[in-house]
């Protein structure tokens, strides 16, 4: 007979949605059990956002040193090229992951959340059996929060295994691939492809559509496209991957030509799907919305007191959205009246250069709405120039409704612009108008001055261009 455990709240999944939900529930005095089959932190912390950004940082540092060795920069010269010990790079990356994983475990322990390590299988909407190392534990709860996240999508012609890898394996390779082909030119594929190109891999990218980063407009994407061209990353757009024989990837181009691309590794990054398989979702009785769990604006499913958050419930599949939903659901269970109704959720591509976008672009006006746009280049920003970040075509752009100047979207492309994302989201959520941004004194010298100048540009009186 399995050990039994009863609780007020059961959270299944220890990623950025699940662990935040569990901590907030415990803060509100609710007895909480969290079940995680692998390591606390989920995809984002263990095999996604955090390790990829660590690898990107190390790759950028290496590339800058290599460039300095080749031609000197800022009066700095190196007598020889930097030496890359890829195993040490991965060891450092794993150290970052381990530190954050331990931090999450500590937060849950301090909050008195009971953590069960094992695979949960539901037998009904409020009961699951957790296959723990010490034996099965049956958990029954009054409220269940489903936070099982998502997994990479594989292509029928390129099933994962051997030389064909997902982003998970790409972040844990034992050695640097000499020739890497990336299938899929979305943000995951480009982030990792660019990182490996900086580290010295010969990188090719295959994309079925006729452009990279198809969710972003061409002006935002162009600086990234130029970086790829300058750094020898080969693009095959409008091309279909046919299969990999262990040595090369066969593709068919838009014109019908068949090519063979030499590849030690083929990284497939064509999307992610909600993790709905293998843990008894059908036993919960929840309604579905296509591949996703259907929820209302409180993250409530069709089954009473069963909630779902994060990647499981649909786009955008972003860690910060999952965390916000987890906090919201915990507060609703504790008696608060809340709705998940953000004005917009900002997204960042950690490409070279970085891209930030929130709200609508200049070509996405709702019916009958006339827009006004202001754009300011980083080549006219003192801080960007002082960091050698003004020559890559980067800019900040604000999109507003012409009738009342209400900001409907903000985008940026350039080095380090990810750090502007919080300001962009805040302006959107607070319902700011152009005059609000124009009236805020922005610190000099910072990249944020470009936000100020873009608003001034939209109002018709930019100062520095």
C-alpha positions as CSV (number, residue, x, y, z in Angstrom):
1,X,0.0,0.0,0.0
2,X,1.4,3.4,-0.9
3,X,1.9,6.0,1.8
4,X,-1.0,8.6,1.7
5,X,-0.8,12.4,2.1
6,X,-3.6,14.9,2.2
7,X,-3.1,18.6,1.5
8,X,-4.9,21.8,0.7
9,X,-2.9,22.5,-2.5
10,X,-1.1,20.1,-4.8
11,X,1.2,21.6,-7.4
12,X,2.5,19.3,-10.2
13,X,5.6,20.7,-11.8
14,X,8.5,22.6,-10.2
15,X,9.2,25.1,-13.0
16,X,8.9,28.9,-12.8
17,X,5.1,28.6,-12.7
18,X,4.8,25.7,-10.3
19,X,7.4,26.7,-7.7
20,X,6.2,30.3,-7.6
21,X,2.6,29.0,-7.1
22,X,3.8,26.7,-4.3
23,X,5.8,29.4,-2.5
24,X,2.9,32.0,-2.7
25,X,0.4,29.4,-1.5
26,X,2.6,28.6,1.5
27,X,3.0,32.4,2.2
28,X,-0.8,32.6,2.3
29,X,-1.0,29.9,5.0
30,X,-2.1,27.1,2.7
31,X,-0.7,23.6,3.2
32,X,1.1,22.9,0.0
33,X,2.8,19.9,-1.7
34,X,4.9,20.3,-4.8
35,X,5.8,17.3,-7.1
36,X,8.7,17.5,-9.5
37,X,9.9,14.5,-11.5
38,X,13.4,16.0,-12.2
39,X,15.2,19.0,-10.8
40,X,13.5,22.0,-9.2
41,X,13.4,25.0,-11.6
42,X,11.9,23.2,-14.6
43,X,12.9,23.8,-18.2
44,X,13.7,27.4,-17.8
45,X,16.3,27.1,-15.0
46,X,17.7,23.6,-15.7
47,X,17.7,23.2,-19.5
48,X,16.5,26.4,-21.1
49,X,16.6,30.1,-20.2
50,X,19.4,30.1,-17.6
51,X,21.9,27.7,-19.1
52,X,21.4,29.1,-22.6
53,X,22.0,32.7,-21.4
54,X,25.1,31.5,-19.5
55,X,26.4,29.8,-22.7
56,X,25.6,32.9,-24.7
57,X,27.5,35.1,-22.3
58,X,30.6,32.9,-22.4
59,X,30.4,32.7,-26.2
60,X,30.2,36.5,-26.5
61,X,33.2,36.9,-24.2
62,X,35.2,34.4,-26.2
63,X,34.3,36.0,-29.5
64,X,35.3,39.5,-28.2
65,X,38.6,38.2,-27.1
66,X,39.2,36.4,-30.4
67,X,38.4,39.6,-32.3
68,X,40.8,41.5,-30.0
69,X,43.5,39.0,-30.7
70,X,43.0,39.3,-34.4
71,X,43.0,43.1,-34.8
72,X,43.0,44.8,-31.5
73,X,40.1,46.8,-30.0
74,X,40.0,50.0,-28.0
75,X,43.8,50.0,-27.8
76,X,43.8,46.5,-26.3
77,X,45.9,43.8,-28.0
78,X,46.3,40.1,-27.3
79,X,49.4,38.3,-28.5
80,X,47.5,35.1,-29.2
81,X,44.0,33.8,-29.7
82,X,42.1,32.8,-26.6
83,X,42.0,29.1,-25.9
84,X,38.6,27.5,-25.3
85,X,38.2,24.6,-22.9
86,X,34.5,23.7,-23.7
87,X,34.3,21.3,-20.7
88,X,35.2,24.1,-18.4
89,X,32.6,26.4,-20.0
90,X,29.9,23.8,-19.4
91,X,31.1,23.2,-15.8
92,X,30.7,27.0,-15.2
93,X,27.3,27.0,-16.8
94,X,26.2,24.0,-14.7
95,X,27.5,25.9,-11.6
96,X,25.1,28.7,-12.3
97,X,22.3,26.2,-12.8
98,X,23.2,24.4,-9.5
99,X,23.2,27.6,-7.5
100,X,19.8,28.6,-8.7
101,X,18.4,25.1,-8.3
102,X,19.6,25.1,-4.7
103,X,18.1,28.5,-4.2
104,X,14.7,27.3,-5.3
105,X,14.9,24.3,-3.0
106,X,15.8,26.7,-0.1
107,X,12.9,29.0,-0.8
108,X,10.5,26.1,-0.8
109,X,11.9,24.7,2.4
110,X,11.8,28.1,4.1
111,X,8.1,28.3,3.0
112,X,7.4,24.9,4.5
113,X,6.3,23.5,1.1
114,X,6.5,19.7,1.1
115,X,8.5,18.7,-2.0
116,X,8.1,15.2,-3.5
117,X,10.7,14.1,-6.0
118,X,9.1,11.7,-8.5
119,X,6.7,11.2,-11.4
120,X,3.1,12.0,-10.6
121,X,0.3,9.9,-12.2
122,X,-3.3,11.0,-11.7
123,X,-6.1,8.6,-11.0
124,X,-8.8,11.2,-10.6
125,X,-8.9,15.0,-10.7
126,X,-7.7,15.4,-7.1
127,X,-5.5,12.3,-6.5
128,X,-2.2,11.3,-7.9
129,X,0.4,8.7,-7.0
130,X,4.0,9.9,-6.9
131,X,6.7,7.3,-7.8
132,X,9.3,8.4,-5.2
133,X,12.7,6.7,-4.7
134,X,11.6,5.5,-1.3
135,X,8.3,4.2,-2.6
136,X,4.9,5.4,-3.9
137,X,3.1,8.2,-2.2
138,X,-0.6,8.9,-2.9
139,X,-1.5,12.5,-2.6
140,X,-5.0,13.9,-2.4
141,X,-5.7,17.6,-2.5
142,X,-8.5,20.1,-2.3
143,X,-7.0,22.2,-5.1
144,X,-4.6,21.0,-7.9
145,X,-2.4,23.3,-9.9
146,X,-1.1,21.8,-13.1
147,X,2.2,23.3,-14.1
148,X,3.9,20.6,-16.2
149,X,5.3,23.0,-18.8
150,X,6.3,22.0,-22.4
151,X,8.7,19.8,-24.3
152,X,10.5,20.3,-27.7
153,X,8.7,19.3,-30.8
154,X,10.5,16.7,-33.1
155,X,10.0,16.4,-36.8
156,X,8.9,13.1,-38.3
157,X,11.9,13.1,-40.6
158,X,14.3,14.1,-37.7
159,X,13.3,12.2,-34.6
160,X,15.5,13.1,-31.6
161,X,18.4,10.7,-30.9
162,X,22.1,10.3,-31.8
163,X,23.2,13.3,-33.8
164,X,19.8,14.9,-33.9
165,X,19.3,16.9,-30.8
166,X,16.9,19.3,-29.1
167,X,17.8,22.4,-27.2
168,X,18.2,20.3,-24.1
169,X,21.0,18.3,-25.5
170,X,22.5,21.4,-27.2
171,X,23.1,22.8,-23.8
172,X,24.9,19.7,-22.6
173,X,27.2,18.6,-25.4
174,X,30.4,17.0,-24.3
175,X,32.4,18.8,-27.1
176,X,32.0,21.7,-29.4
177,X,30.5,20.5,-32.7
178,X,32.6,21.4,-35.7
179,X,29.6,21.7,-38.0
180,X,26.2,22.4,-36.6
181,X,23.0,22.7,-38.6
182,X,20.0,24.3,-36.9
183,X,16.5,23.4,-38.2
184,X,14.2,26.3,-37.3
185,X,15.0,30.0,-37.2
186,X,12.9,31.0,-34.3
187,X,14.4,32.5,-31.2
188,X,15.7,29.3,-29.6
189,X,17.4,28.2,-32.8
190,X,19.0,31.5,-33.4
191,X,20.1,32.1,-29.8
192,X,21.9,28.7,-29.7
193,X,23.1,28.9,-33.3
194,X,24.7,32.3,-32.7
195,X,26.3,31.2,-29.5
196,X,27.9,28.2,-31.2
197,X,29.0,30.3,-34.1
198,X,30.8,32.6,-31.7
199,X,32.5,29.6,-30.1
200,X,33.9,28.6,-33.4
201,X,31.4,26.1,-34.9
202,X,30.5,26.2,-38.5
203,X,26.8,27.0,-38.4
204,X,24.0,26.7,-41.0
205,X,20.3,27.4,-40.4
206,X,17.4,25.8,-42.2
207,X,14.0,27.5,-42.1
208,X,10.8,26.5,-43.8
209,X,9.6,30.1,-44.0
210,X,11.2,32.7,-46.1
211,X,12.6,34.7,-43.2
212,X,14.2,34.3,-39.8
213,X,12.4,35.2,-36.6
214,X,9.0,35.2,-38.4
215,X,7.1,36.5,-35.4
216,X,9.0,39.8,-35.6
217,X,8.8,42.5,-38.2
218,X,11.6,42.8,-40.8
219,X,13.1,46.1,-39.4
220,X,13.6,44.4,-36.0
221,X,15.1,41.3,-37.5
222,X,17.4,43.0,-40.0
223,X,20.3,43.8,-37.6
224,X,20.3,40.1,-36.6
225,X,20.3,39.0,-40.2
226,X,23.3,41.3,-40.9
227,X,25.2,39.8,-38.0
228,X,24.6,36.3,-39.4
229,X,25.9,37.4,-42.8
230,X,29.0,39.1,-41.4
231,X,29.9,36.1,-39.3
232,X,29.5,33.4,-41.9
233,X,26.3,31.7,-40.7
234,X,24.7,30.2,-43.8
235,X,20.9,30.6,-44.1
236,X,18.7,28.3,-46.1
237,X,15.3,30.0,-46.1
238,X,12.2,28.4,-47.6
239,X,13.9,25.1,-47.2
240,X,12.6,21.8,-45.9
241,X,14.7,19.3,-43.9
242,X,14.4,15.8,-45.3
243,X,16.6,13.6,-43.0
244,X,20.0,13.1,-41.5
245,X,22.2,10.1,-42.2
246,X,24.7,10.8,-39.3
247,X,27.0,12.8,-41.5
248,X,24.9,15.3,-43.4
249,X,21.4,16.8,-43.4
250,X,19.4,16.5,-46.6
251,X,17.3,19.5,-47.5
252,X,15.0,20.7,-50.3
253,X,15.3,24.3,-51.2
254,X,12.4,26.6,-52.1
255,X,13.3,26.1,-55.8
256,X,13.1,22.3,-55.5
257,X,16.9,21.7,-55.4
258,X,18.1,19.0,-53.1
259,X,21.3,19.8,-51.0
260,X,23.4,17.9,-48.5
261,X,24.7,19.9,-45.6
262,X,27.6,18.3,-43.6
263,X,26.6,18.2,-40.0
264,X,28.1,16.6,-36.9
265,X,25.0,17.7,-35.0
266,X,21.5,18.7,-36.2
267,X,19.7,20.9,-33.7
268,X,15.9,20.8,-34.2
269,X,14.2,23.9,-32.8
270,X,10.8,24.0,-34.6
271,X,8.7,24.8,-31.5
272,X,7.5,23.3,-28.2
273,X,4.3,21.5,-27.3
274,X,2.5,21.4,-23.9
275,X,3.6,18.5,-21.7
276,X,0.3,16.6,-21.6
277,X,1.5,13.0,-22.0
278,X,2.2,10.3,-19.5
279,X,1.0,11.7,-16.2
280,X,-2.8,11.0,-16.4
281,X,-4.2,14.3,-17.7
282,X,-7.2,12.5,-19.0
283,X,-8.1,11.4,-15.5
284,X,-8.5,15.0,-14.4
285,X,-11.4,15.5,-16.8
286,X,-10.2,18.9,-17.9
287,X,-11.4,20.4,-21.2
288,X,-8.8,21.0,-23.9
289,X,-8.2,23.9,-26.3
290,X,-6.4,22.2,-29.1
291,X,-3.2,20.8,-27.6
292,X,-3.5,23.1,-24.6
293,X,-5.5,22.8,-21.4
294,X,-8.4,25.2,-21.6
295,X,-8.6,27.8,-18.8
296,X,-10.6,30.9,-18.1
297,X,-9.2,34.3,-17.1
298,X,-8.5,32.9,-13.6
299,X,-6.6,30.0,-14.9
300,X,-9.4,27.7,-13.8
301,X,-10.0,24.6,-15.8
302,X,-13.4,23.0,-16.6
303,X,-12.9,20.7,-13.5
304,X,-13.7,22.4,-10.2
305,X,-10.6,23.4,-8.1
306,X,-8.2,22.2,-10.8
307,X,-6.1,25.0,-12.2
308,X,-3.5,25.1,-15.0
309,X,-0.8,27.6,-15.7
310,X,2.2,28.4,-17.9
311,X,3.1,26.6,-21.2
312,X,0.4,24.0,-20.5
313,X,-2.3,26.6,-21.2
314,X,-1.0,28.3,-24.4
315,X,1.0,31.1,-25.8
316,X,3.1,33.0,-25.0
317,X,5.2,30.2,-23.7
318,X,7.3,32.4,-21.4
319,X,8.6,31.8,-17.9
320,X,7.5,35.1,-16.6
321,X,4.0,34.5,-17.8
322,X,3.9,31.2,-15.9
323,X,5.2,32.8,-12.7
324,X,2.6,35.5,-12.9
325,X,-0.1,32.9,-13.3
326,X,1.2,30.8,-10.5
327,X,1.1,33.7,-8.1
328,X,-2.4,34.6,-9.2
329,X,-3.8,31.1,-8.8
330,X,-2.4,30.8,-5.3
331,X,-4.0,34.0,-4.3
332,X,-7.4,33.0,-5.8
333,X,-7.3,29.7,-3.8
334,X,-6.6,31.8,-0.7
335,X,-9.7,33.8,-1.3
336,X,-8.6,36.8,-3.4
337,X,-10.5,38.0,-6.5
338,X,-8.0,38.0,-9.4
339,X,-8.0,37.8,-13.1
340,X,-5.1,37.1,-15.5
341,X,-5.5,40.0,-17.9
342,X,-2.2,41.6,-18.8
343,X,-2.1,44.4,-21.3
344,X,0.8,42.7,-22.9
345,X,3.6,40.3,-22.0
346,X,7.1,41.4,-23.2
347,X,9.3,38.9,-25.0
348,X,13.1,38.9,-25.5
349,X,15.3,37.2,-28.1
350,X,18.9,36.9,-26.8
351,X,20.3,37.0,-30.3
352,X,23.1,39.2,-31.6
353,X,21.9,41.8,-31.2
354,X,19.1,41.3,-28.7
355,X,15.4,42.0,-29.6
356,X,12.7,43.1,-27.2
357,X,9.0,43.4,-28.1
358,X,5.8,44.2,-26.3
359,X,2.4,45.1,-27.7
360,X,1.8,45.8,-31.4
361,X,4.2,46.8,-34.2
362,X,3.8,49.7,-36.6
363,X,2.1,47.4,-39.2
364,X,-0.4,45.8,-36.8
365,X,-2.9,48.6,-36.3
366,X,-6.4,47.4,-35.1
367,X,-9.2,48.2,-37.5
368,X,-9.8,51.9,-37.9
369,X,-7.0,52.9,-35.6
370,X,-4.4,55.3,-36.9
371,X,-0.9,55.0,-35.5
372,X,2.1,57.2,-34.9
373,X,5.6,55.8,-34.6
374,X,8.8,57.2,-33.2
375,X,12.1,55.5,-33.7
376,X,15.5,56.4,-32.3
377,X,18.8,54.8,-33.4
378,X,21.4,53.7,-30.9
379,X,24.1,55.2,-33.2
380,X,22.9,58.6,-31.7
381,X,23.0,57.3,-28.1
382,X,26.1,58.2,-26.1
383,X,25.9,55.1,-23.8
384,X,25.6,52.8,-26.8
385,X,28.6,54.4,-28.5
386,X,30.7,54.2,-25.3
387,X,30.0,50.4,-25.2
388,X,30.6,49.9,-28.9
389,X,26.9,49.1,-29.3
390,X,25.9,51.8,-31.7
391,X,27.0,50.4,-35.1
392,X,24.8,47.3,-35.5
393,X,21.6,49.1,-36.7
394,X,19.9,48.9,-33.3
395,X,17.1,51.2,-32.3
396,X,14.1,51.8,-30.0
397,X,10.7,52.2,-31.5
398,X,7.5,53.3,-29.8
399,X,4.0,52.8,-31.4
400,X,1.1,54.9,-30.2
401,X,-2.5,55.6,-31.1
402,X,-2.5,59.0,-33.0
403,X,-5.8,60.2,-31.5
404,X,-4.7,60.2,-27.9
405,X,-1.0,59.1,-27.9
406,X,-1.7,56.0,-25.9
407,X,1.3,53.7,-26.3
408,X,0.3,50.4,-27.9
409,X,3.7,48.8,-28.5
410,X,7.4,49.3,-27.9
411,X,10.2,47.4,-29.6
412,X,14.0,47.5,-29.5
413,X,16.9,45.8,-31.2
414,X,20.5,46.2,-30.0
415,X,23.1,45.1,-27.6
416,X,21.9,44.8,-24.0
417,X,18.3,45.9,-24.8
418,X,16.9,43.0,-22.8
419,X,17.4,45.2,-19.8
420,X,14.9,47.7,-21.1
421,X,12.1,45.1,-21.2
422,X,10.8,46.0,-17.7
423,X,10.4,49.7,-18.7
424,X,8.5,48.7,-21.8
425,X,6.2,46.4,-19.9
426,X,5.6,49.0,-17.2
427,X,4.7,51.7,-19.7
428,X,2.2,49.3,-21.4
429,X,0.6,48.1,-18.1
430,X,0.3,51.7,-16.8
431,X,-1.5,52.9,-19.9
432,X,1.2,55.5,-20.6
433,X,0.9,58.1,-23.3
434,X,3.8,59.6,-25.2
435,X,3.7,62.7,-23.0
436,X,4.3,60.5,-19.9
437,X,7.6,59.2,-21.4
438,X,8.6,62.6,-22.6
439,X,8.0,64.0,-19.1
440,X,10.2,61.5,-17.3
441,X,13.8,62.5,-16.9
442,X,15.9,59.6,-18.2
443,X,19.3,59.1,-16.7
444,X,22.3,60.1,-18.8
445,X,24.2,58.3,-20.1
446,X,22.1,55.2,-20.4
447,X,20.4,53.2,-23.2
448,X,17.1,54.2,-21.7
449,X,17.5,57.7,-23.2
450,X,16.6,56.1,-26.5
451,X,13.1,55.3,-25.1
452,X,12.7,59.0,-24.2
453,X,13.9,60.1,-27.6
454,X,11.7,57.7,-29.5
455,X,8.6,59.2,-27.7
456,X,9.8,62.7,-28.5
457,X,10.2,61.6,-32.1
458,X,6.6,60.4,-32.2
459,X,5.5,63.7,-30.8
460,X,7.5,65.5,-33.5
461,X,10.4,67.0,-31.7
462,X,13.2,64.6,-31.0
463,X,16.3,66.4,-29.7
464,X,19.2,64.3,-30.7
465,X,18.3,63.4,-34.3
